[in-house]
Amino acid sequence: MSEKLRILIGSPICQKPDVLRMFFFSLERLVSKTTAIDYYFIDDNTDPASSRMLQSFARRHAGHVEIVSAQKSNLEYVCDETTHFWTDDLVWKVAGFKDQIMNHARQSGYDGLFLVDSDLLLQPQTLEVLLASEKDIISEIFWTSWTPNSLPAPQVWLIDEYTQYESSRTELLTPEEQYLRKYSFFGKLRVPGVHEVGGLGACTLIRKKALKAGVSFERIKNLSFWGEDRHFCIRAQALGFSLFVDTHHPAFHLYREADFSEATTWMRQIHRATPIRNGTPAVSAAKSTPRPKITLSMVIHNEADKHLAYVLSKRREYIDEAVIIDDGSTDNSLEICHEVLKGIPLHLVKNTTSQFAHNEVDLRKQQWQETIKSDPNGS
């Protein structure tokens, strides 16, 4: 039997207890068939309850957790229901914490470091899938509405600080062209796979080769880009490391308190029957109580450049099958349906010409008839 990879999971932590509890819950349910996992946390908490929670986690995993207390400072990290407020001083304070964790992983000879922000909830297969990619630097994707009611965006980008559309140096794109390219990129990221990107962060596996080469979050003095992740990514590229994102098992970003209800539902679905590493089963009521079959029913028409991929990917976590009427689309909406719903039974009916404008009643009757054929209330 081959020797397990030694992986360090690290995080600087200044977190609310309720968020931290869910973060630890997801960490403890990471599948680790090929790995031996240790933890390195920097305790920068202002709430004593969060520090006690860290110590409790360490007792549960005795011998595998190192907690380092951060030096006290007057820098205040403020979060509200709108956004998180990062000052320049706070950014570079956290960058120092991350480099401290990285230096520990490097000096201790770990095969890889998994740096994870403490407001992320992970799927059980996340670490194993990132390792299986054999990429030196790779993040698991997550999507965030950075302001209330805005469309979720991924934490990865293609160029510069956070540009999420392809553009050559000589191109002058209109706002409409930028929008279309951006949502084409988003649609690509909604399909499970491994994709090369220009920037990433917050949920990143860094393998030994990159650690030894000297990747770092230290500020690049002649670069004005905001955020330590930009400096890490530019330095990594300069050292010869391409950057990748995996989209098989998206994390959940618990960004604001209003997200708790959705996060709880997500956790119940994802961790329905995943064992903890010590062998204790984690079976929730959702596993033991039978539920009716859930069928997604939709009518689409030329939705490829809108939000089709996003809508389908958000629903696929909860549905058992899909019934979709394609009402005369002339774009690649059908391909998106097949890609995003891969692995889920899909009944797709294509109308050669659109019925919506001239006969919506018959179109809705068609949708209803095709849907009830699937017996959506069945089990």
N, C-alpha and C positions, 0 to 999 in steps of 0.2 A: 504494500500500500504506500502511495506517495505521501511525503510529509506535507502537512497542512501549511498553507501560507500564513505568516504572521502579519496580521493587519491591526493597525492602531486606528481607533475611531476617536476623533478629537473635536472639541468644540469650546470656544470661549462662551461663558454663560452669564447673561444678565437677563433673567426671564421671570415672568409671572408664574406662580406655582401651578395654576391650572393648565397653562400651556406646557410647562416642563413635565408635568405628570403624563401628558399624552405623548410627548417626545420620547420619554423613557419607555413608555409602553411599546412604542413602535420599534425602538432600538432592541428591546429584549425579545422581539419576535422576528428579528432578521435571521433568515436561514443561513447556516454557517457550516455546510457540509465540507467545504474545501478550505476553511479558514479557522485559525485560532485567534480570537479577538481579545484585545486589551483596549482600555479607555484612558484618555488623558483630557481632563476638564480643567479649565481656568475659571475659578469661582469669582465672578465680578458682580455678584448679586447684591441688590440693595434691600431685598426682602429676606429676612432671616428664614422664613418658611422654605424658600427656594434652596438656600444653603443646606438646610436640614434634609431636604429631599435628595440633594446630591450625596450627602453622607449615607442616607438610607440605600441609595443605589449602590454605593461602594460596598456596603455591608452585604448586600445580596450577591455581589460578584467579588467577594474577597480575594485579594491577590491579583486582580486583573484591572483595578481602577486606581489611577493616580489623580489626586485633586490638588491643584496649586492655587493658593489664594492670591488674587490680584492686589496690587498696591492700591490703597485708597486714593481717590482723586475727587476733585470738585466737578468733574465733567458729568453732566446729567443727560441720560438717554431717555427721551420722551416719546411715548407712543400714544396716539389717540385713535378714534374711530375714523379719522380721515387718512392719516399716513403715519410713518415713522420719521422722526426729525433727526437727521445726521449732520452734525457739525464737522468741519474739517479735522478738528482735534480728535473727535470721537472716531472718525474713520481710521486715522493713523494709530490710534490706541489699539483698535481691534486688529489692524494689520500687524502690529507688534505681537499681539497674542497669538495670531495664526502662525507667525514665523517661529515663535517660541514652541508651539506644538510641533511644527515641521522639523525644527532642530532636534527635538526629543525623538521623533520618529527616525530621523537620519542617524543620530548617534547610537540609538538602540538597535539599529540594523533591521528594522521592520521591512517587510516586502512591499508594504503599501500603507498610505495614510488616507483615511476617509474623513475629510473635513465636512462637518454637517452643522448648519445653523440650527439653533435649538427651538425654532418655531416651525420646523419641518416635521411632517409625519411621513414615515417611509413604509413602502410595501415590503413584505417579507423577502421577496426575491431580489431586492435592489442590489445588495452588495455582490451576490453571486453573479448577477447579470453583468454588472460593471466589470468584474474580474474576468468573466468569460470573453469580454470584448477584446482583451489583450491590448488595450490602448494605454499609453503611458499617462495620459491625463484625460479624464472623461467625467462628465457630470450626469446625474439623473435629472431629467427635466421636471420643472414645476411651473404652474401658471398662477399669476397674481393680478388682481384688480388693484393697481397701485393707488387709485383714488376710488371712492365709492361710486358705484354704478358705471364705472368704465369697463371696457371689455378686457378680459384676462389676457395678459401677455407673458411670454416665457422669459426666464432669467438668462437666456442666451442671446447672442447677437452676432452679426456678421462682420461689421467693420467699426472702427473708431470707438466712441464711448458706448453707444447703445443703438446703433443703426441696424435695423432689422429688415433691410432689403438690399439686394445686390445693386451695385452701381460702380461703373468704372470711373476713373479719374476725369475722363473727358465728357461724360454724360451730364446733361442738364435735364433732370426729370421734373415733370409737372407734379403738383401735389396728388393728382389722381393716379399718375403712374407710380409714385411712391407708395400710395395706398394699396394699389393692386399687387405690386411686388411684395409688399410687407405681408399681406394676407395669403399670398401664394406660399411664402416662407412659413407662415403659421400653419397652413394646411399640410405642408410637408412634415412639420413637426408633430402633427396629430396622428400620423401614421407610425405604428410601432417600427422601430429600426434604430440604427446608429448613424448619425449625421455629423459631418464636419462643420464646425462653426468657427467664428473668429474670437468669441469671448464667452465666458461661462463663470459660474461661481456658486457658492453657498451649499452645494451638495456634490462634492468633487472627490473622486478617487485619484490619488497621485501615486504612481508606482515608484519603486526603488530607483529605477534608472533616472527618472526626472528629479527625485529628491537628491540623488548624488550629484546631478549636474548643476545644482544650485538654484532651482526655481525658488522664488521668494515673493512676498507681498511688500517688500520694502519700496518706498517711493523712488521712482526714477526722476531725478532732479530736473531734467530738462523736458519733462512731460507735464502738461497742465490738466490732463484728463482727471476727472473726479472719480474717486472710489478705488479702493485697494485692489479689487478684482481686475480692473483695467491694467494696472501696473503688473500684476501677476501674469496676466495673459500675454501682454506684449513681451515681457521678459522670457516667458516660456517659448513663444514663437521665435524670438531672437536666438534662443539656445537650440532651436531645431525641433521643437515638439509641436506637432499639430494638436488641435483641440477638438474634442468630440462631445456630443451629447447623446445619451441613450433615451429613447422614448417608449420603451416597453412597459415600464412601471412608474408612471409619474408620481412624484411626491405631492403631498397636500400642504400648502403654505397657510398656516394658521396666522394670518397677518393682522386680523383685528377681532375683537370680541364678538362682533356680529357673525363671524364665521364659525362659531362653536357648534351650532346646531348641524350645519352641513358637515363639519369635521367629524362629529360624533357618528353621523349616519355613514360617512365614508369609512371610518374605522371599523364599524360593525360589519360592513360589507367586505372590506379587504382582509380583516383579521378574524373572519368568521370561525375558522377552525385551525388556526396555525399554532403549532406547539411552541412553547418557550424552549430555549436551548437546554434547560435542565430536565426536560421531559414532561413538565406539567402541561396538560392540555389547556388551551385557551378557547373554550367553546362557549359562545354566548347564546342568549335566548333565541337569537335570529337563526342559529343553526338547528336548535331542537324543535322549533315551531315551524311546521310546513307553511309555505306561503303560496298564493296562486301564481300561475305563470303570468309574466308581464310582457306585453307586446307593444312595441313602438309602432305607431301608425302615422305616416307622413305623406303629404303631397309636395313634390318639389318641381321647380322649373328654373333652370339656369342659375343655380345657387353656388357654383364653384368659387366665384370671387366674392361671396358674401361670408356667411359664417357656418356653412354646412358642416365642414369638418369639425369645427369646435362643438357645435350642437350635438352631433352624433357621438363624438368622443366623450362628452359629459354624460350622455345617456347610456352608453354601452356598459357602464359599471353596474347598472341596475336592471337591464332588460334581459329577457330570455330569447327573444326573436324580434324581427322587424318586418313590417309590411310597408313598402314604399311605392307610391304611384309616381312615376316620372312623367310629368305632363308636357311632353314634347321638348325636352331640353336639347339644346344644340351645343352645349359646352361639355366639360368632363365631369359633370355632377355624378353620373353613374359610376365612374371609376372611383370617385371619392367614397361613395357609399360602400362599394366592394372592399376598398382598402381599409377604411376606418372600422367597418363592422366585420372584418375578417375573423372567422371563428364563431360568429353568431349566425344562426339560421336567418337567411334573408330571402323574403319573397318580394321580388321586384317586378312591377308591371310597367311597361313602357307604352305610353300613348304616342302615336306617330305625329299627331298634331295636338296643340294645346287646346284643352276644353275649358280652361278657367274663364277666359274673357267672355265666351259666348254661351256656355252651358255649365255654370258652376254647380247647379243642383245635381245634374247627372254625374259630374265629377265626384262630388261628395258621396253620392250613392255608390259609385264604383269603389271609393275608398272604404266605405262601410262594409260592402259585400266582400271585398277581398280580405278585410281584417277579420270578420267573423268566421271566415273559412279556417283561420288559424287557431280557433278555439282559445282566445286570449284568457279566458277565465279558467282554463284547464290547469293541470299540474304536471 
